[in-house]
Amino acid sequence: MRLASLGSGSKGNGTLVWAGDCLVLVDCGFSAKEAERRLAERGLGGDDLGAILVTHEHGDHIRGVGALARRHRIPVYSTFGTARAVAGKAADLHRCDWHEVRPGRSFQIGALAVMPVTVPHDAREPCQYRFSWRQREVGVLTDLGSVTPHVLQAYAECDALVLECNHEPELLANGPYPPSLKRRVGGQLGHLSNQQAAALLAQCNVDRLQHLVLSHLSEQNNTPDHALWEIHQVMEQGRERIQVASQTDGFDWLDVS
């Protein structure tokens, strides 16, 4: 099992998960042309994708999904609420091979088992995903404003985890965002702070983690050093397992054995 990223942040997101002969892309927040360029940097093309899974309708996650899927005839998976939220808009999934996912109900894409997980975020029907293959578990968990018991249960036992560390509260409070946006980002339906991410990890089996990727860092309200400092407080051992995804480069392939 392998995972990589095309980019992570408010300007666009896309995470690749590969198991056996099944390759899926979680979100495509870039234009189709830009996504193809980034895929090519990983030695891939749109025709290599077996599916695109969408977490929610915000532009940095869905912008290029429809165009990329139609161009390469890639099946698209999302909740009904997410598909409905973009109907008639630029990111419309019209004429895509669309499949509805229901949070809490696992489904298969090839040999890959996929579990959609409901998360608290200010979107129509958002979810994140956990992937299973040959007793290995990979979690993608971003774009949520708080950690519920349901989220904790879903992600407590992972072999690799892509985890949101969106902002440092002090930097957010003193940063350039208007007050309304600061309240949204820091609210219960916004994005995880470094401290919230660390608190989640403190309740997870971190000894099992082969890889932890801190992701969706705000370029205005966070830094890799701030995020790593908080996470290191709960993962004092094996810090070499931790890395930070970037907006420009994402992260390169990580093997989960």
C-alpha positions in Angstrom: 0.0 0.0 0.0 1.3 3.5 -0.9 0.2 7.1 -0.6 1.4 10.4 -1.9 0.0 14.0 -2.4 -0.3 16.3 -5.3 -0.5 19.3 -3.0 -2.0 20.2 0.4 -3.5 23.6 1.5 -6.1 26.2 0.7 -5.0 26.5 -2.9 -5.7 22.9 -3.8 -5.6 19.4 -2.4 -5.2 15.9 -3.8 -4.1 12.6 -2.1 -3.2 9.4 -3.9 -3.8 6.0 -2.3 -2.5 2.9 -4.2 -3.1 -0.7 -3.2 -2.4 -3.6 -5.5 -3.7 -2.6 -8.9 -6.1 0.0 -7.5 -5.1 3.7 -7.5 -7.5 6.4 -6.2 -7.3 10.1 -5.9 -8.9 11.8 -2.8 -10.1 15.2 -3.9 -8.9 17.3 -6.8 -8.7 20.9 -5.9 -6.6 21.9 -8.9 -7.7 22.5 -12.5 -7.7 19.3 -14.6 -4.6 20.6 -16.5 -2.7 21.3 -13.3 -3.8 18.0 -11.8 -2.4 16.2 -14.8 0.8 18.1 -14.5 1.2 17.1 -10.9 0.2 13.5 -11.6 2.9 13.4 -14.3 5.5 14.5 -11.6 4.5 11.2 -9.8 4.9 9.2 -13.1 1.1 9.0 -13.6 -1.6 10.1 -15.9 -5.4 10.5 -15.5 -6.0 7.1 -17.2 -4.2 5.5 -14.3 -6.8 6.6 -11.8 -9.4 4.0 -10.9 -11.6 6.5 -9.0 -11.8 10.0 -7.6 -13.2 10.3 -4.0 -14.5 13.7 -3.0 -14.6 14.8 0.6 -16.8 17.9 0.2 -17.7 20.7 -2.2 -15.2 23.5 -1.3 -13.2 24.6 -4.3 -9.8 23.6 -2.9 -11.1 20.0 -2.9 -13.4 19.7 -5.9 -12.4 22.3 -8.4 -11.0 19.9 -11.1 -12.9 16.7 -10.2 -15.6 16.9 -12.9 -13.3 18.0 -15.8 -10.7 15.4 -14.9 -13.3 12.6 -14.5 -15.0 13.4 -17.8 -11.8 13.6 -19.7 -10.5 10.3 -18.5 -13.8 8.5 -17.8 -12.9 8.1 -14.1 -15.7 7.1 -11.6 -16.4 9.7 -9.0 -17.6 8.9 -5.4 -19.1 11.4 -3.0 -22.0 11.9 -0.7 -25.3 13.0 -2.2 -25.0 16.3 -0.3 -21.7 17.1 -1.9 -22.9 16.3 -5.4 -26.0 18.4 -4.8 -24.0 21.3 -3.5 -22.1 21.7 -6.8 -25.0 21.1 -9.2 -25.2 23.8 -11.8 -21.8 25.3 -10.7 -18.4 25.2 -12.4 -17.5 22.1 -10.4 -20.7 20.2 -11.4 -20.4 16.5 -11.7 -22.8 16.3 -14.6 -22.0 13.6 -17.1 -19.6 12.0 -14.7 -19.9 8.3 -13.7 -21.0 9.3 -10.2 -21.5 6.9 -7.3 -23.1 7.9 -3.9 -21.2 7.1 -0.7 -22.9 6.9 2.6 -20.8 7.7 5.7 -20.4 4.6 7.9 -21.0 2.2 5.1 -17.8 0.6 3.7 -17.5 -0.1 0.0 -15.0 -1.6 -2.4 -13.0 -0.1 -5.2 -11.1 -3.1 -6.6 -9.3 -4.7 -3.6 -9.4 -1.5 -1.6 -12.0 -1.2 1.1 -13.1 2.4 1.7 -14.9 3.7 4.8 -16.4 7.2 4.5 -16.4 9.0 7.9 -18.7 11.9 8.8 -16.8 14.9 10.1 -17.9 18.3 11.5 -17.2 20.9 8.8 -19.1 23.7 7.2 -20.1 21.9 4.1 -23.3 20.2 2.9 -22.5 16.5 3.7 -18.7 16.3 4.3 -16.8 13.1 4.9 -13.3 11.9 5.1 -12.0 8.4 4.2 -10.1 5.5 5.8 -8.7 2.8 3.5 -8.0 -0.9 4.2 -6.0 -3.4 2.3 -4.4 -6.6 3.6 -4.8 -5.7 7.3 -3.2 -2.2 6.7 -5.1 1.0 7.4 -4.5 4.4 5.9 -6.5 7.4 7.1 -7.0 10.8 5.4 -8.4 13.3 7.9 -8.6 17.0 7.1 -11.2 19.8 7.0 -12.9 19.3 10.3 -13.3 21.8 13.1 -13.4 19.4 16.0 -12.7 15.8 16.9 -15.8 13.8 17.8 -15.8 10.4 19.4 -16.9 9.0 16.1 -13.8 10.5 14.3 -11.5 9.3 17.1 -12.9 5.7 16.8 -12.5 5.7 13.1 -8.8 6.9 13.0 -7.4 5.5 16.3 -5.7 2.5 14.6 -3.9 3.5 11.5 -0.7 2.5 9.8 -0.4 5.8 8.0 -2.4 9.0 8.7 -2.7 12.3 6.7 -3.8 14.7 9.4 -4.9 18.3 9.3 -2.8 20.8 11.3 -4.4 23.9 9.8 -3.5 26.7 12.1 -1.7 28.0 15.2 -4.4 29.8 17.2 -2.1 32.7 18.1 -1.1 33.3 14.5 -4.7 33.0 13.4 -5.8 35.6 16.0 -3.1 38.1 15.0 -3.2 37.3 11.3 -4.6 39.1 8.3 -8.0 37.3 8.1 -11.2 39.3 8.8 -12.9 38.5 12.1 -15.7 36.5 10.4 -13.1 34.2 8.7 -11.1 33.8 11.9 -14.3 32.7 13.7 -15.0 30.2 10.8 -11.5 28.7 10.7 -11.3 28.4 14.5 -14.8 27.3 15.0 -16.3 23.8 15.6 -17.1 23.4 11.9 -13.8 24.9 10.7 -10.3 23.4 10.7 -8.1 21.7 13.2 -5.5 23.6 15.0 -2.1 22.2 15.8 -3.2 21.6 19.4 -6.4 19.8 18.3 -4.4 17.5 16.1 -2.0 16.7 18.9 -4.9 16.0 21.3 -6.3 13.6 18.7 -3.0 11.8 18.4 -2.7 11.5 22.1 -5.7 9.2 22.0 -4.6 7.2 19.1 -2.2 4.2 18.8 0.7 6.2 17.6 3.1 3.3 18.0 1.3 1.7 15.1 1.9 4.6 12.8 4.5 4.0 10.1 3.9 7.5 8.6 2.2 10.6 9.9 1.8 13.5 7.4 0.8 16.9 8.8 -1.4 18.5 6.1 -3.6 21.4 5.0 -1.3 23.9 6.8 -2.4 27.5 6.4 0.2 29.6 4.7 -1.0 32.7 6.7 -1.8 31.2 10.1 0.7 28.3 10.6 4.3 27.2 10.0 5.8 23.7 9.8 7.8 24.5 12.9 4.7 25.4 14.9 2.9 22.2 13.8 5.8 19.9 14.4 6.4 21.3 17.9 2.9 20.5 19.0 2.9 17.0 17.5 6.3 16.2 18.9 4.9 16.7 22.4 2.8 13.5 21.9 5.1 11.6 19.6 8.5 11.9 21.3 9.7 8.6 19.9 10.1 7.9 16.2 9.9 11.5 15.0 11.4 10.4 11.7 8.0 9.0 10.9 6.6 12.6 10.7 6.6 14.9 7.8 4.8 18.0 6.6 2.9 18.2 3.3 3.4 21.3 1.2 1.0 23.3 -1.0 3.4 23.2 -3.9 4.8 19.6 -3.8 2.4 17.7 -1.5 4.6 14.7 -0.5 6.3 11.9 -2.4 5.3 8.2 -2.2 5.3 6.6 1.2 5.2 2.8 1.5 3.0 1.1 4.1 4.2 -2.4 4.7 
